Amino acid sequence: MVSFTSTLLGGSLYPSSLLLVLLLCVTGVVSSSSSSNLTKIGQGYRLISIEETSDGGLVGHLLVKQKNKIYGPDIPHLQLYVKHETNNRLRVHITDAEKQRWEVPDNLLPREQPPASKQTIGRSRKNPITVSEYSGSELIFSYTADPFGFAVKRKSNGQTLFNSSSDKSDPFGEIVFKDQYLEISTKLPKDASLYGLGENTQPHGIKLYPNDPYTLYTTDISAINLNADLYGSHPVYMDLRNVGGEPYSHAVLLLNSNGMDVFYRGTSLTYKVIGGVFDFYFFAGPTPLGVVDQYTSFIGRPAPMPYWAFGFHQCRWGYHNLSVVEDVVENYQKAKIPLDVMWTDDDHMDGHKDFTLNPIAFPRPKYLAFLDRIHSTGLKYIVLIDPGIAVNSSYGVYQRGLASDVFIKYEGEPYLAQVWPGAVNFPDFLNPKTVSWWGDEIRRFHELLPVDGLWIDMNEASNFCSGKCRIPKGRQCPSGYGPGWVCCLDCKNITKTRWDDPPYKINASGVQAPIGFKTIATSAAHYNGVLEYDAHSLYGFSQAIATHKGLQGLQGKRPFILSRSTYVGSGRYAAHWTGDNKGTWEDLRYSISTMLNFGIFGVPMVGSDICGFYPAPTEELCNRWIEVGAFYPFSRDHANFYSPRQELYQWESVATSARNALGMRYKLLPYLYTLSYEAHISGAPIARPLFFSFPSYTESYGLSTQFLLGRSLMVSPVLEQGKSEVKALFPPGTWYSLFDFTQTISSEGHYVTLEAPLHVVNVHLYQNTILPLQQGGVLSKEARKTPFSLIVTFPAGATEGEAKGNLFLDDDELPEMKLGNGYSTYIDFYASVSKGAVKVWSEVQESKFALNKALVIERVSVLGLDGSGAPSSLEVDGIPVKDVSKIELSTLEQQHIEAVADGVKKTVVVEVKGLNILVGKNFAISWHMGIKS
């Protein structure tokens, strides 16, 4: 859903959106930060003692060298704690040695705790060591004592991954540690490619771009705002380097929830943080997949998703009544466009109040009958809830919340804000009582309306007002007239505390807006006196945890939650969509980079509003967008209240593109679901940049217009108006068109111009792969019952080769996604070609579930075989197939789009049809590519 602040900085939808920018410019809040970025503050700290801890770590003490008052007084005495927590994870923790400081709560993100700060300074060594090293399996920590700086190196090749020491020639200074201003920097080699630091709409593509601003602070401004702090905060980056032809990647997480600016200059990176501690985690990699595996091992593995979540979703803000929703479902069925999940925004609510139903537009008896009908076919239904709870004496949710004392406080009273229902209080999800109350409200609502998932929106948290507010006397709020996002409370600014007006101004909203602007006042208090100033960026994360816990207690099913605001670890509980985007070609292009970043962040179930949230997309753009969106991990069409209808059946041409692209998605559902299992057990992103599979191929490092699903399925969409072809980069090897197996590209690593008329999207499968497909359909429940085909790819014309693939099947209603429970099956597929002998076989783990479902493999297609001889001597499980069998063996000659590489002869697809092999049993198929008679 859009809000006032969503459009404030977007500019084009509402003229009033310029008011904030104009106001900030006139009042001088907006200032150039480039000059202050280069200011060196103080002389840092010196290490006065260091010793080993009982758990094998190091603890040291630092004293400030020279105090100054820039951004406040220095904290004079710091404690350093260093530990190799695993073979590939190093932690460096620096905090006040005298007083406890704010850190991300352990109950939100469980982790080892550093030793308690010592209250007195240990004796300094008579002969302090100026350079020392602390070595682990993969990483080495080293330090200099005066001024204190530390470095992290890779043990295998000695490469420096992080170095905080400053030279006179560096644009950054030594470590700064004040109550409300922390600064630390690292040197970087010129050839390091960096990714991450979000949520951010990056106009230059997926790679971090020198001198672009990177501010992390959860904010409700539209995703159309470039280089600005958006809905999520993920202070982590991946660094990919090519050293002598060998790729090495690692990641760096600064676990800190306070607002921060990160300045990337190409050869250095500087953090400027307005609170908390330095809590760095270094992940050794060295592969991109290894990095994400290590990262999600720490922050939490991505949540298991139900199978239906990989179907297509339809939503709109502005489905005014139940009959409109029913019509949308019916029209999708008439158009034969796949649809699995229907959504409503806040339209179903009574006066925009959470956990209520509009008795006129969505009468409960008819609503329940509608849900019964769609549930009987397999369709699912999801609704929105916002965190703001309407202040209303007749509203049970509010009354129960007030009685349980669950709301964030300001000066001892529930903090008053305004969102869609008018005056609201915000639940404090850091309070255990709030989590219990929230779960009970979810239960009550589910008894009222048995929905299949929840969409938590506006949870940055978004507020249509700022400051200290009260409900106006003598006038209605909201009035019911005009835009609902205009503040109608009586409010006054809060600037009396250092939390509301900190000494260092992060680049909030891209214009250095006050950090309490259009959100909860930063001097408001959470449970146990925690300040909103510190916990702000955790709000959506804590709500997702509470929502997940509430849903998990219902009927024992696997929860599905979609959250707008996210933080480190959110992927363990929720999926994400990229917020309020625009129906433009630029936004279509940006959506790919944002999607790929969230895979790195450990939130693999991600997608953007297909065709754009607002304003109206053109017909051509919507055609092209569904051809991209059909391959987002989370695929949903969603539009604004004020935009014309844009369901995929609204244009016949878009319906055609949708049937084609979504038709392929539904065939790929078993593959996507298997990727989600891999994500759940290893963190592996579903959608990946090309460098994940081709880290040695430096041409792919900045590629932001194509992406992979898994290791080997590449999507190369049209992203420009009026184009009927696309220039796509093909890493070295053989690639096969998924829509036409005879179309082959043997690449040495170059761009290829592909035909792409309006209803065509180019999807290619890489060599050495086995891809399981089903026959598809318009509903995942039915599609997953259809017979399987296996697509096997070898390098074109190879006489020796191997291919692999896998398949995960389970009862997706169960909360857990794992093997060994009797309700899941995992199959490894293998294939080989050697001296004309072709073999395809499987190894099944936990066969019971697949056998009970009686799923079968009907066809095997092997691509890229040497076509100089015909296939013969077909055997299935060691038994020769006679001519009278229903099994057919056939060949198709392949076309090479590019000039065939040297040594590649005529190639063919060999298809074995008419099989009836049980998926749950091991099988083996073989034949020979003999010489033609």
Residue pairs with C-beta under 8 A, 6 or more apart in sequence:
1 317
1 345
1 346
1 384
1 386
1 420
1 457
1 458
2 222
2 317
2 485
2 580
2 613
2 614
2 640
2 641
3 220
3 419
3 458
3 462
3 464
3 485
4 464
4 483
4 485
4 486
4 487
4 518
5 219
5 220
5 221
5 462
5 464
5 485
5 518
6 220
6 221
6 222
6 462
6 579
6 580
7 13
7 14
7 17
7 222
7 485
7 580
8 17
8 19
8 20
8 21
8 221
8 222
8 509
8 518
9 17
9 20
9 21
9 221
9 222
9 225
9 228
9 509
9 510
9 511
10 17
10 221
10 222
10 224
10 225
10 580
10 582
11 17
11 18
12 582
12 615
13 614
13 615
13 642
14 483
20 509
20 511
20 513
20 517
21 30
21 511
24 30
24 511
24 512
24 513
29 505
29 511
29 512
29 513
29 514
30 511
30 512
31 512
33 261
33 507
33 512
37 171
37 263
37 270
38 171
39 70
39 173
40 166
40 172
40 173
40 174
41 68
41 70
41 71
41 173
41 176
41 183
42 64
42 65
42 66
42 67
42 68
42 70
42 74
42 173
42 174
42 176
43 65
43 66
43 147
43 174
44 64
44 65
44 147
44 148
44 149
44 166
44 173
44 174
44 175
44 176
45 62
45 63
45 64
45 65
45 78
45 147
45 148
45 174
45 175
45 177
46 62
46 63
46 65
46 145
46 146
46 147
46 148
47 60
47 61
47 62
47 80
47 128
47 143
47 145
47 146
47 148
48 61
48 62
48 63
48 121
48 122
48 124
48 128
49 60
49 61
49 121
49 122
49 123
49 124
49 125
50 58
50 59
50 60
50 61
50 80
50 129
50 132
50 143
51 58
51 59
51 60
51 122
52 58
52 59
53 59
53 81
53 83
53 115
55 83
56 83
56 84
57 81
57 82
57 83
57 84
57 115
58 80
58 81
58 82
58 83
58 134
58 141
59 79
59 80
59 81
59 82
59 115
60 79
60 80
60 81
60 82
60 143
61 77
61 78
61 79
61 80
61 97
61 118
61 121
61 122
62 77
62 78
62 79
62 80
62 94
62 97
62 148
63 76
63 77
63 78
63 121
64 74
64 75
64 76
64 77
64 177
65 146
65 147
67 73
67 74
67 76
68 74
70 181
71 176
71 178
71 180
71 181
71 503
71 504
72 178
72 179
72 180
72 181
72 503
73 178
73 179
74 176
74 177
74 178
75 96
75 98
75 177
75 178
75 179
77 96
77 97
77 98
77 121
78 94
78 95
78 96
78 97
78 177
79 94
79 95
79 96
79 97
79 114
79 117
79 118
80 92
80 93
80 94
80 148
81 91
81 92
81 93
81 94
81 114
81 115
82 90
82 91
82 92
82 93
82 134
82 141
82 150
83 90
83 91
83 112
84 90
84 134
84 136
84 137
84 139
84 141
85 91
85 112
86 294
86 297
87 136
87 137
87 138
87 284
88 137
88 138
88 139
88 283
88 284
88 285
88 290
88 294
89 281
89 282
89 283
89 284
89 294
89 297
89 298
90 136
90 139
90 141
90 152
90 281
90 282
90 284
91 112
91 279
91 280
91 281
91 282
92 141
92 150
92 152
92 278
92 279
92 280
92 282
93 114
93 277
93 278
93 279
93 280
94 175
94 177
94 277
94 278
94 279
95 101
95 103
95 114
95 117
95 277
95 278
96 117
96 177
96 277
97 117
97 118
97 119
97 121
98 117
98 119
99 117
100 117
101 275
101 276
101 277
102 257
102 258
102 275
102 276
102 277
102 530
102 531
102 534
102 535
103 255
103 256
103 276
103 277
103 279
104 255
104 256
104 257
104 279
104 538
104 568
105 430
105 538
106 113
108 538
108 541
108 542
108 545
108 569
109 255
109 299
109 300
109 568
109 569
111 298
128 145
128 146
129 145
130 144
130 145
130 146
131 142
131 143
131 144
131 145
132 142
132 143
133 140
133 141
133 142
134 140
134 141
134 142
135 141
135 155
136 155
137 155
138 154
138 155
138 156
138 284
139 152
139 153
139 154
139 155
139 161
139 282
139 284
140 152
140 153
140 154
140 155
141 150
141 151
141 152
142 150
142 151
142 152
142 153
143 149
143 150
143 151
144 150
144 165
147 165
147 166
147 174
147 175
148 174
148 175
149 163
149 164
149 165
149 166
149 174
149 175
150 162
150 163
150 164
150 165
151 160
151 162
151 163
151 164
151 165
152 160
152 161
152 162
152 163
152 282
153 159
153 160
153 161
154 161
154 248
154 250
154 284
154 286
156 286
157 243
157 248
159 241
159 243
159 248
160 187
161 239
161 250
161 252
161 282
162 186
162 252
162 280
162 282
163 186
163 187
164 175
164 184
164 185
164 186
165 174
165 187
166 172
166 173
166 174
166 185
170 185
170 187
170 268
171 265
171 268
171 270
172 183
172 185
172 268
172 270
173 183
173 185
175 183
175 184
175 278
176 182
176 183
176 184
177 278
179 275
180 274
180 275
180 498
180 502
180 503
180 504
181 272
181 273
181 274
181 502
181 503
181 504
182 271
182 272
182 273
182 274
182 275
182 276
182 277
182 278
183 270
183 271
183 272
183 273
184 270
184 271
184 278
185 268
185 269
185 270
185 271
186 252
186 268
186 269
187 267
187 268
188 194
188 239
188 266
188 267
188 268
188 269
189 241
189 267
190 266
190 267
191 241
191 242
192 239
192 240
192 241
193 207
193 239
193 240
193 241
193 691
193 701
193 702
194 207
194 208
194 237
194 238
194 239
194 240
194 264
194 269
195 206
195 207
195 208
195 237
195 238
195 240
195 596
195 597
195 600
195 689
196 208
196 234
196 236
196 237
196 238
196 251
196 597
196 600
196 601
197 208
197 214
197 216
197 234
197 235
197 236
197 237
197 262
197 264
198 216
198 230
198 232
198 234
198 594
198 597
198 598
198 601
199 229
199 230
199 231
199 232
199 233
199 234
199 566
199 578
199 594
199 597
199 598
200 214
200 227
200 228
200 229
200 230
200 594
200 597
201 223
201 224
201 225
201 226
201 227
201 228
201 230
201 590
201 594
202 208
202 209
202 212
202 226
202 227
202 590
202 593
202 594
202 597
203 226
203 227
203 586
203 590
204 212
205 593
205 702
205 703
205 704
205 705
206 592
206 593
206 596
206 597
206 689
206 702
206 703
206 704
207 701
207 702
207 704
208 214
208 237
208 264
209 264
210 264
210 265
210 266
211 264
211 265
211 266
212 227
212 264
213 227
213 228
213 261
213 263
213 507
213 510
214 227
214 261
214 262
214 263
214 264
215 228
215 229
215 259
215 260
215 261
215 262
215 506
215 507
215 508
215 510
216 229
216 233
216 234
216 235
216 259
216 260
216 262
216 537
217 229
217 233
217 259
217 260
217 506
217 508
217 515
217 536
217 537
218 229
218 230
218 231
218 232
218 233
218 460
218 536
218 537
218 539
218 540
218 565
218 567
219 228
219 229
219 230
219 231
219 460
219 508
219 509
219 519
220 231
220 458
220 460
220 461
220 462
220 518
220 519
221 228
221 229
221 230
221 509
221 510
222 579
222 580
222 581
222 582
223 230
223 231
223 578
223 579
223 580
223 581
223 587
223 590
223 594
223 608
224 580
224 581
224 582
224 587
225 509
225 510
226 510
227 510
228 507
228 509
228 510
229 259
229 506
229 507
229 508
229 509
229 510
230 579
231 460
231 540
231 564
231 565
231 566
231 579
232 540
232 565
232 566
232 567
232 570
232 576
232 601
233 257
233 537
233 566
233 567
233 568
234 566
234 567
234 568
234 597
234 601
235 253
235 254
235 255
235 256
235 260
235 262
235 271
235 568
236 251
236 252
236 253
236 254
236 295
236 568
236 600
236 601
237 251
237 252
237 269
238 249
238 250
238 251
238 288
238 291
238 600
239 249
239 250
239 251
239 252
240 247
240 248
240 249
240 288
240 691
240 695
240 701
241 247
241 248
241 249
242 248
242 696
242 698
245 696
246 696
247 286
247 287
247 691
247 695
247 696
248 285
248 286
249 285
249 286
249 287
249 288
249 290
249 291
249 695
250 282
250 283
250 284
250 285
250 286
250 291
251 282
251 283
251 285
251 291
251 292
251 294
251 295
251 600
252 280
252 281
252 282
252 283
253 280
253 281
253 283
253 295
253 298
253 299
253 568
254 260
254 271
254 273
254 278
254 279
254 280
255 279
255 280
255 281
255 568
256 273
256 275
256 276
256 277
256 278
256 279
257 276
257 534
257 535
257 536
257 537
257 538
257 567
258 273
258 274
258 275
258 276
258 533
258 534
258 537
259 273
259 274
259 275
259 506
259 508
259 515
259 536
259 537
260 271
260 272
260 273
260 274
260 506
261 271
261 272
261 506
261 507
262 269
262 270
262 271
262 272
263 269
263 270
263 272
272 504
272 506
274 502
274 504
274 506
274 515
274 533
275 533
275 534
276 534
281 298
283 291
283 294
283 295
283 298
284 290
284 294
285 291
285 294
287 695
288 688
288 689
288 691
288 692
288 695
289 682
289 684
289 692
292 599
292 600
292 602
292 682
292 683
292 684
292 685
293 682
293 683
293 684
295 602
295 683
296 302
296 571
296 602
296 682
296 683
297 683
299 568
299 569
299 571
299 572
299 602
300 569
300 571
300 572
300 602
301 572
301 602
301 679
301 680
301 681
301 682
301 683
302 571
302 572
302 602
302 603
302 604
302 605
302 676
302 679
302 680
302 683
303 548
303 559
303 561
303 571
303 572
303 573
303 574
303 575
303 605
303 680
304 558
304 676
304 677
304 680
304 815
304 816
304 817
305 558
305 560
305 575
305 605
305 676
305 812
306 557
306 558
306 560
306 812
306 813
307 669
307 673
307 780
307 784
307 812
308 340
308 341
308 378
308 380
308 452
308 780
308 781
308 812
309 340
309 341
309 453
309 560
309 575
309 605
309 634
310 633
310 635
310 665
310 669
310 672
310 673
310 676
310 780
311 338
311 339
311 340
311 341
311 635
311 666
311 669
311 779
311 780
312 337
312 338
312 339
312 340
312 341
312 630
312 635
312 636
312 637
312 662
312 665
313 339
313 340
313 341
313 342
313 343
313 382
313 634
313 635
313 636
313 637
314 328
314 332
314 339
314 341
314 342
314 343
314 636
314 637
314 647
314 648
315 342
315 343
315 344
315 345
315 636
315 637
315 638
315 639
316 328
316 343
316 345
316 638
316 639
316 645
316 647
317 345
317 346
317 347
317 638
317 639
317 640
317 641
318 345
318 347
318 639
318 640
318 641
318 642
319 325
319 328
319 344
319 345
319 347
320 347
320 361
321 347
321 360
321 361
321 362
322 361
322 362
322 363
322 366
322 367
322 370
325 342
325 344
325 370
326 370
328 342
328 647
329 339
329 342
329 374
329 379
331 647
331 649
332 338
332 339
332 647
332 648
332 649
332 778
333 339
333 778
334 649
335 648
335 649
335 655
335 659
336 659
336 778
337 648
337 649
337 655
337 658
337 659
337 662
337 778
338 658
338 662
338 663
338 665
338 666
338 776
338 777
338 778
338 779
339 379
339 778
339 779
340 378
340 379
340 380
340 779
340 780
340 781
341 379
341 380
341 381
341 382
341 452
341 453
341 636
342 374
342 379
342 380
342 381
342 382
343 381
343 382
343 383
343 384
343 455
343 636
343 638
344 383
344 384
345 384
345 641
346 352
346 384
346 386
346 420
347 358
347 361
347 362
348 357
348 358
348 361
348 362
348 367
348 383
349 356
349 357
349 358
350 356
350 357
350 358
350 359
351 358
351 390
351 421
352 386
352 390
352 419
352 420
352 421
352 422
352 484
353 389
353 390
353 392
353 395
353 397
353 421
354 385
354 386
354 388
354 389
354 390
354 397
354 441
355 385
355 397
355 441
355 442
355 444
355 445
355 448
356 395
356 397
357 363
357 364
357 367
357 448
357 449
364 448
364 449
367 449
368 449
371 381
371 449
371 450
371 451
374 380
374 381
375 381
375 450
377 779
377 781
378 779
378 780
378 781
378 782
379 779
380 452
380 453
381 451
381 452
382 451
382 452
382 453
382 454
382 455
382 560
382 562
383 449
383 451
383 454
383 455
384 454
384 455
384 456
384 457
385 454
385 455
385 456
385 457
386 419
386 420
386 456
386 457
386 458
386 459
387 426
387 427
387 456
387 458
387 459
387 461
387 539
387 543
388 417
388 418
388 419
388 420
388 421
388 424
388 425
388 426
388 458
388 461
388 463
389 395
389 397
389 398
389 401
389 407
389 424
389 425
389 426
389 427
390 397
390 398
390 421
390 422
390 423
390 424
391 398
391 416
391 422
391 423
391 424
391 425
391 471
392 398
392 421
393 399
397 441
398 425
400 437
400 440
400 441
401 407
401 425
401 427
401 437
402 414
402 425
404 433
404 434
404 436
404 437
405 433
406 427
406 428
406 431
406 433
406 434
406 437
406 438
407 414
407 415
407 425
407 426
407 427
407 428
408 414
408 415
408 425
408 426
408 427
408 428
408 520
408 524
408 525
408 526
408 532
409 415
409 428
409 524
409 525
410 416
410 468
410 521
410 523
410 524
410 525
414 425
415 425
415 426
415 520
415 521
415 524
416 423
416 424
416 425
416 468
416 469
416 470
416 471
416 489
417 423
417 424
417 425
417 426
417 461
417 463
417 464
417 465
417 469
417 489
417 520
418 424
418 463
418 464
418 465
418 469
418 477
418 478
418 487
418 488
418 489
419 458
419 462
419 463
419 464
420 484
421 478
422 477
422 478
422 488
423 469
423 471
423 477
423 489
426 461
426 520
426 539
427 434
427 437
427 438
427 543
428 434
428 526
428 527
429 435
429 438
429 539
429 542
429 543
429 545
429 546
430 526
430 527
430 528
430 530
430 535
430 538
430 542
431 526
431 527
432 527
434 527
434 546
435 545
435 546
435 549
438 543
438 546
438 547
438 550
439 546
439 549
439 550
439 553
440 550
441 550
442 454
442 547
442 550
442 551
442 554
443 550
443 553
443 554
445 451
446 554
452 560
453 551
453 559
453 560
453 561
453 562
454 547
454 551
454 560
454 561
454 562
455 561
455 562
456 540
456 543
456 544
456 547
456 561
456 562
456 563
456 564
456 574
457 564
458 564
459 539
459 540
459 543
459 563
459 564
459 565
460 519
460 539
460 540
460 564
460 565
461 519
461 520
461 539
461 540
461 565
462 518
462 519
463 518
463 519
463 520
464 484
464 485
464 486
464 487
464 518
465 487
465 489
465 491
465 518
466 487
466 491
466 493
466 514
466 516
466 517
466 518
466 519
466 521
467 491
467 492
467 493
467 494
467 516
467 521
468 491
468 492
468 494
468 521
469 487
469 489
469 490
469 491
469 492
470 489
470 490
470 491
471 477
471 489
471 490
472 488
472 489
472 490
475 488
477 488
477 489
478 484
478 488
479 488
494 500
494 516
494 521
494 523
495 501
497 523
499 522
499 523
499 531
499 532
499 533
500 514
500 515
500 516
500 521
500 522
500 523
501 514
502 515
502 533
505 512
506 512
506 515
508 514
508 515
508 517
509 517
515 522
515 533
515 536
516 522
516 523
516 532
519 536
520 532
520 536
520 539
521 532
522 531
522 532
522 533
522 536
523 531
523 532
523 533
524 531
524 532
525 531
525 532
526 532
526 535
535 542
537 567
538 567
539 565
540 563
540 564
540 565
540 566
540 567
540 570
541 565
541 566
541 567
541 568
541 569
541 570
543 563
543 565
544 561
544 563
544 566
544 570
544 573
544 574
545 573
547 559
547 561
547 563
547 573
547 574
548 559
548 561
548 573
548 574
551 557
551 559
551 560
551 561
552 559
552 815
556 814
556 815
557 813
557 814
557 815
558 812
558 813
558 814
558 815
558 816
558 817
559 573
559 815
560 575
561 573
561 574
561 575
562 574
562 575
562 576
562 577
562 634
563 570
563 573
563 574
563 575
563 576
564 576
564 577
564 579
566 574
566 576
566 598
566 601
566 603
568 601
568 602
569 602
570 576
570 602
570 603
571 598
571 601
571 602
571 603
571 604
571 605
572 602
574 603
575 603
575 605
575 606
575 634
576 598
576 603
576 605
576 606
576 634
577 606
577 607
577 608
577 609
577 634
577 636
577 638
578 591
578 594
578 595
578 598
578 606
578 607
578 608
578 609
579 613
580 609
580 613
580 614
580 640
581 587
581 590
581 591
581 608
581 609
581 612
581 613
582 612
582 613
582 614
582 615
583 611
583 612
583 613
583 614
583 615
583 616
583 617
583 618
583 621
583 622
583 643
583 646
584 612
584 617
584 621
585 621
585 719
585 720
585 721
587 608
587 612
588 612
588 621
588 624
588 625
588 628
588 719
589 704
589 705
589 719
591 607
591 608
591 628
591 632
592 628
592 704
592 705
592 706
592 707
593 704
594 606
594 608
595 606
595 607
595 608
595 632
595 633
595 687
595 707
596 685
596 687
596 688
596 689
596 704
596 707
598 604
598 606
599 606
599 685
599 686
599 687
599 688
600 685
602 683
604 633
604 675
604 676
604 679
604 683
604 684
604 685
604 686
604 687
605 633
605 634
605 676
605 679
605 686
606 632
606 633
606 634
606 687
607 629
607 632
607 633
607 634
607 635
607 636
608 629
608 632
609 636
609 637
609 638
609 639
610 622
610 625
610 626
610 628
610 629
610 632
610 635
610 636
610 637
610 638
611 617
611 621
611 622
611 625
611 626
611 629
611 637
611 639
611 646
612 621
612 625
612 639
613 638
613 639
613 640
613 643
614 639
614 640
614 642
614 643
615 640
615 642
615 643
616 643
616 644
616 646
617 625
617 646
618 721
619 651
619 653
619 654
620 721
620 722
620 758
621 721
622 646
622 648
622 651
622 654
623 651
623 653
623 654
623 657
623 758
623 759
624 657
624 717
624 718
624 719
626 637
626 648
626 654
626 657
626 658
626 661
626 662
627 657
627 660
627 661
627 717
627 718
627 760
627 761
628 715
628 717
628 719
628 761
629 635
629 636
629 637
630 658
630 661
630 662
630 664
630 665
630 761
631 661
631 665
631 687
631 707
631 709
631 715
631 761
631 763
632 687
633 672
633 676
633 686
633 687
635 662
635 665
637 646
637 647
637 648
639 645
639 646
648 654
648 655
648 658
649 655
649 658
653 758
653 759
656 759
657 758
657 759
657 761
660 759
660 760
660 761
661 761
663 776
664 738
664 739
664 763
664 776
665 672
666 774
666 776
666 777
666 778
666 780
666 783
667 773
667 774
667 775
667 776
667 783
668 709
668 713
668 773
669 774
669 776
669 780
669 783
669 784
670 772
670 773
670 774
670 784
670 788
670 807
670 809
671 709
671 710
671 713
671 771
671 772
671 773
672 686
672 709
673 808
673 809
673 812
674 772
674 806
674 807
674 808
675 684
675 686
675 709
675 710
676 686
676 817
677 808
677 810
677 817
678 684
678 710
678 808
679 685
679 686
680 817
685 692
686 709
686 710
687 707
687 708
687 709
688 707
688 708
688 709
688 710
688 711
689 700
689 703
689 704
689 707
689 708
690 697
690 700
690 703
690 706
690 707
690 708
690 714
690 729
690 731
691 697
691 700
691 701
691 703
692 708
692 711
693 708
693 711
693 712
693 731
693 766
694 700
694 731
694 732
697 731
697 732
697 749
699 729
699 731
699 749
700 729
700 731
703 729
705 716
705 717
705 719
706 714
706 715
706 716
706 717
706 728
706 729
707 714
707 715
708 714
708 715
709 715
711 766
711 769
712 765
712 766
712 767
712 768
712 769
712 771
712 793
713 738
713 763
713 764
713 765
713 766
713 769
713 771
714 728
714 730
714 735
714 763
714 764
714 765
714 766
715 761
715 762
715 763
716 726
716 728
716 754
716 762
716 763
716 764
717 726
717 761
717 762
718 724
718 725
718 726
718 756
718 761
719 726
723 756
724 755
724 756
724 757
724 758
725 753
725 754
725 755
725 756
726 753
726 754
726 756
726 762
727 751
727 752
727 753
727 754
728 751
728 752
728 753
728 754
728 762
729 750
729 751
730 745
730 747
730 749
730 750
730 751
730 752
730 764
731 747
731 749
732 747
732 748
732 749
733 746
733 747
733 766
733 767
733 795
734 744
734 745
734 746
734 747
734 766
734 767
734 793
734 794
734 795
734 796
734 864
735 744
735 745
735 746
735 747
735 764
735 765
735 766
735 767
736 743
736 744
736 745
736 764
736 765
736 793
736 863
736 864
737 743
737 744
737 762
737 763
737 764
737 765
738 763
738 764
738 765
738 791
739 760
739 763
741 791
741 861
741 863
741 892
741 894
741 909
742 892
742 893
742 894
742 895
742 909
743 894
743 895
743 897
744 796
744 863
744 864
744 894
744 895
744 896
744 897
744 907
745 752
745 764
745 896
745 897
745 898
746 795
746 796
746 896
746 898
746 900
746 901
746 904
747 898
748 901
752 897
752 898
754 762
754 897
756 762
765 771
765 791
765 793
765 863
766 793
767 793
767 794
767 795
767 796
767 801
767 803
767 864
768 793
768 794
768 795
768 801
768 802
768 803
768 804
769 791
769 792
769 793
769 803
769 804
769 805
770 790
770 791
770 792
770 793
770 803
770 804
770 805
770 829
770 830
770 831
770 840
771 790
771 791
771 793
771 805
772 788
772 789
772 790
772 791
772 805
772 807
772 829
773 788
773 789
773 790
773 791
774 783
774 784
774 786
774 787
774 788
774 789
775 783
775 786
775 787
775 789
776 783
776 786
777 783
777 786
785 853
785 855
787 855
787 856
787 857
787 858
787 859
788 855
788 856
788 857
788 858
788 859
788 919
789 857
789 858
789 859
789 860
789 861
790 805
790 829
790 840
790 857
790 859
790 860
790 861
791 861
791 863
792 803
792 805
792 831
792 840
792 860
792 861
792 862
792 863
793 803
793 862
793 863
793 864
794 801
794 803
794 831
794 833
794 862
794 863
794 864
794 865
795 801
795 864
796 864
796 894
796 896
796 900
796 901
796 904
796 907
797 864
797 865
797 866
797 867
797 903
797 904
797 905
797 906
797 907
798 833
798 864
798 866
799 833
799 834
799 835
799 836
799 866
800 833
800 834
800 835
801 832
801 833
801 834
801 864
802 830
802 831
802 832
803 830
803 831
803 832
804 828
804 829
804 830
804 831
805 828
805 829
806 826
806 827
806 828
806 829
807 826
807 827
807 829
807 919
808 824
808 825
808 826
809 824
809 825
809 826
809 827
809 849
809 850
809 853
809 855
809 919
810 817
810 823
810 824
810 825
810 849
811 823
811 824
811 849
814 821
814 823
817 824
818 824
819 826
819 845
819 846
820 846
822 846
822 848
822 849
823 849
824 846
824 849
825 844
825 845
825 846
825 847
825 848
825 849
825 850
825 851
825 919
825 920
826 844
826 845
826 846
827 842
827 843
827 844
827 845
827 850
827 919
828 842
828 843
828 845
829 840
829 841
829 842
830 840
830 841
830 842
830 843
831 838
831 839
831 840
831 841
831 862
832 838
832 839
833 839
833 862
833 865
833 929
836 866
836 869
836 928
836 929
836 930
837 926
837 927
837 928
837 929
838 862
838 865
838 871
838 910
838 926
838 927
838 928
838 929
839 924
839 925
839 926
840 860
840 862
840 924
840 925
840 926
841 922
841 923
841 924
841 925
842 922
842 923
842 924
843 922
844 850
844 919
844 920
844 921
844 922
847 920
847 921
848 920
849 920
850 918
850 919
850 920
851 918
851 920
851 921
852 920
853 920
854 918
855 918
855 919
855 920
856 915
856 916
856 917
856 918
856 919
857 915
857 917
857 918
857 919
857 923
858 913
858 914
858 915
858 916
859 911
859 912
859 913
859 914
859 915
860 911
860 912
860 915
860 925
861 909
861 910
861 911
861 912
862 909
862 910
862 911
863 894
863 907
863 909
864 894
864 907
865 907
865 908
865 909
865 910
865 929
866 905
866 906
866 907
866 908
866 929
867 891
867 893
867 894
867 905
867 906
867 907
867 908
868 905
868 906
868 929
868 931
868 932
869 929
869 930
869 931
869 932
870 891
870 929
870 930
870 932
871 889
871 891
871 910
871 927
871 928
871 929
871 930
872 927
872 928
872 930
873 880
873 926
873 927
873 928
873 930
874 880
874 881
874 887
874 889
874 912
874 925
874 926
874 927
875 881
875 924
875 925
875 926
875 927
876 887
876 915
876 917
876 923
876 924
876 925
877 923
877 924
877 925
878 924
881 887
881 889
885 914
886 914
887 912
887 913
887 914
887 915
888 911
888 912
888 913
888 914
889 910
889 911
889 912
889 927
890 910
890 911
890 913
891 908
891 909
891 910
891 911
892 908
892 909
892 911
893 906
893 907
893 908
894 906
894 907
894 908
894 909
896 904
896 907
910 927
910 929
912 925
912 927
915 925
917 923
